[in-house]
Amino acid sequence: MQKNPNSSGDFSRRDFLRTSSVAVGGALLGNISAERGAHAAGDDTVKVALIGCGGRGTGAAGQALSTEGSVRLVAMADIFEDHLTSKLAVLQKNAKEKVDVPKDRQFIGFDAYKEAIALADVVILTTPPGIRPIHFEEAVRQGKNIFMEKPVAVDGPGIRRVLAAAEEAKKKSLKIGVGLQRHHQLPYIETIKRLHDGAIGDITSMRCYWNGQTPWVHTREDLERQAGRPLTDMEYQFRNWYYFVWLCGDHIVEQHIHNLDVINWVKNGFPVKARGMGGCEVRKGKDYGEIFDHHAVEFEYADGSICFSECRHQPGCWNSVSEHVVGTKGSCHVGGDTGGHTIRGENAWRFPRGTPSRDPYQQEHDDLFAAIRKNEAFNEVERGAKSTLTAILGRMATYSGKEISFEQALNSQVDHLPKIFAWDAPAPVQPNSEGYYSTPVPGDSEWLKKIV
């Protein structure tokens, strides 16, 4: 694929782990505005802007409005007007007194995010993840506190952009949350604390799963019927974004990141390389785009331990969304499925059933907004970027059929974004004459150029 002009240069693994500041688009992000306060002087109300008005965006906005203190949604932005107006109606119904988004603060289009960000103290970024780095950069440039959903990017160039902006966010003391909510979920916190304290000794092997059903799909036929006209490839792919790598990253990145992030948390580190296999065996059709329906990856960590990872979207199969680890003194079902948060061995333990535990999606917003109001350090970007890159690494391994290193994934020059964002601009991937999109072919020399 063609490189995006905003791609940055090489990072070493050491650079990545300490998240050094890098140049982006030929200009350092250091030349940006000074930090702005969490809310206007003399007013305790925290003003929120929602960028990306889908289902997750609506949920995140509702959770932000449910935090303690005075909070008000003052602006919304989306590339589709119907998305914005329908989700605004939902938010007004659920929290009418906290929603103040008149027509002149409803922004539509590819650049709408800039105008909405300017009006807020806290920005919620919940668009498809492929464009998350662009929006994150702008929110940092404007000196805003941020909640952004996972994953934070879909390729190495996107990760480098996020890391560069994260360095500037630190300089401004911006508070930033990333939607890996298990870090705010009490059973996970208590379980992993015990693992870090040595409850099962040295952790020698790990496995994790996101095996489930295919999520939503929006067919071109239905979308064009609703629109009353043919759609360009750009519009179709945005409306059916889950099935295109440049927008979603594939389900190993969009969903399975949660489980891989838990394993990284348990290991207090990140894999050094990965190898695996995958393909599209069951989920075929014009509207399923270019992504795989199954991935199986071995992630190898610096101490030689292996995490075996599976994610699958195939009906009628064994399902599991869970994480498991084995150590020299026992084993642990870390979380997910029935029986999670359980340690077996000489230090046997189980998280007490019935223990009050706040909804983690709400808790992550509670923690972020509390840090904003107290002006306490809160920045989850580095961990979010590293776990995102872990999932990207796995995709690169399955797509290519090669063993890929963490550094290769980070330093990859394959930028999946389009050069121009416009409805009549060419989308990064095109269907064939029959309307089908090509899926990667592991080992194929031409495909490798698009992957690694």
Protein Blocks (a to p, Z undefined) as FASTA:
>chain_A
ZZdfkbccdddfklmmnopaddeehiafklccddddfbdehiabdcdddehjafklmmmm
mmmmmpgcjdddfbdcdfbfklmmmmmmmmmmmmmmlgccdfklccedjklmmmmmmmpm
bdcdfbdfklmmmmmmmmmmnopacdddddfbfbfklmmmmmmmmmmmmmnopacddfbf
klmgfklmmmmmmmmnopnopafbdcddddddddddddfklmmmmnopacdfklmmmmmm
mlpfklnnpaklmmmmmmmmmmmmmnopacfbdcdddddfklgcjklojacfbdcddddd
fkopacdddddddehiacddddddddfkbccdfbgcehiaiaedjkgccddehiacddfk
lmmmmmmmmmmmnopacdfklmmmmmmmmmmmmmmmmmnopacdfklmmmpcbdfbdfbd
cfkbccfbdcdfkopacdddehiaklmmmmZZ
